[in-house]
Amino acid sequence: LIVIGLDLVFGRRSPIIGGLIGLAAVALVIAVVISAPNLGLTGTSELRTERFTEPIGEATLATVNLELSQYPTTVEVLAGSDQLIDAELTFTGDIAFEARGDREKVIDLRHVSRGFDFDWLNMLDESSARWDIGLSPEIPLDVTIDVGSGSARLDLDGLQLTALEIDGGSGSTELSVSAGKTAYPVDIRSGSGSFR
């Protein structure tokens, strides 16, 4: 914005001054990129895999909020497990995972961005990065999923859903869900990606 302002004020008066302002802006960008590690602006380019779990415990119902990221994701039913959620995520950056409550649990899972991100400089191959998330069919669940920019396969057949909200993103989404024993509200908003 400062460069644009300077160009509007001074650059329009003289093509030479406008050219100098442009060169100074390019030099500034190059200087910031080169000195990014010394300024603490390094990216989080390390690709790693972590597992996030929460047992059902004494819970009789739960609210699950998933904010997916740019990685291909599968959400499906956990079979023969005492876990409420079992998520194996391969990613860069950070994950915010929070589980609270005893009888009525609330689970929040999302990808956290770190402000300045210079990962594009590292040309990291993230083709092996993916998210696999399992949810328990043992207790009733109120599920909200924000799809994000990655593709998502949401196989929710067999879950005891009390409410379902899907916010589609730019990635393709494939949803499979069955009617429950009792009626429950469903809110689906598709994004720019295909939705089936």
HUNOR-V121633 format. One record per run of one state. SS is the DSSP state (@ for helix, = for strand, . for the rest). FROM is the first residue (numbers start at 1). TO is the last residue. If there is no record, write none. Layout:
{{SS;FROM;TO} {SS;FROM;TO}}
This chain:
{{.;1;1} {@;2;11} {.;12;14} {@;15;34} {.;35;47} {=;48;55} {.;56;60} {=;61;67} {.;68;71} {=;72;78} {.;79;82} {=;83;91} {.;92;93} {=;94;100} {.;101;103} {=;104;112} {.;113;118} {@;119;122} {.;123;129} {=;130;136} {.;137;139} {=;140;146} {.;147;151} {=;152;155} {.;156;160} {=;161;167} {.;168;172} {=;173;176} {.;177;184} {=;185;189} {.;190;194} {=;195;195} {.;196;196}}
